[in-house]
C-alpha cells in the first residue's frame, strides 16, 4: 500500500535510545461526564491495565511472565497461517513500526525472525516499560516511543512496514489513526492490521444473549474485571468489556465496514 500524504510537518520521535516520551496535543472527543478526552481515558486505562498483567500468575516483567504471554498468543493463532503471512509481509531491510506495541509480543516476534530495524510505539507508558523489560530479557533492540495513533510524531513516509494488531478498535477516531498510518508509510510499504470482527455471534447477540449468560456461569474470563462479561446487555457492551470493566473504547467491525475504513 502506498503512503497517504498530509501537509502537516512532523519531527522524528524515535531515536537510538531505548525509550522516548513524546508529548503532544490531545485531540480526542470530550466526555461530558468527566471532562476528560476519550483518548486520555484510553491512555489511563492501559496505563492501569497493561495487557496480560491480570491474566498471568507470573510477576509482570519477569521472564516467566513473557514466556507465558508468548505461549498464549502463539497458541491462539497457531491454527492459522497468520504468523507466516505477517513475516512474509515484513521486509528484512527498512524501518518497521509496531504501532500499539503494548508489552512487546510482536517486537519480540520480529526480532526472533531477524528483523533488525524495529520501532515500537504505544499510548501507555506502563506498557512500554514492560516492552522495554521484554527486550532486555530476550536480548534484542527496539527503540520505544510514547505516542497517540491519531497524531503520530514521525516524518511522512518513514516506515516500510507498519504492524498494528488489536489497537485501532480501541482508538476513538479510527479514521484519523488510519490516515496517520498511511501518512508515515513509505510508498510501496506494507501494513498488517487486525481488528475485532463483528462475527455471527455479535451480529445476533440479542437472540443469543440467554445462551451467552448460561455460558458465563460455566466459563470465567480472568483479569481486568471481566468476570461478568457474558451478562452484557448488547454486543457493543460485550466488546468493550472484553478488554476490561473500565475499558473506555472497544469496537468491532464487519468485513464491509473494514473495507470502507481502508478505502
Order of alpha helices (4+ residues) and beta strands (2+ residues): beta-alpha-alpha-alpha-beta-alpha-beta-alpha-beta-beta-alpha-beta-alpha-alpha-alpha-alpha
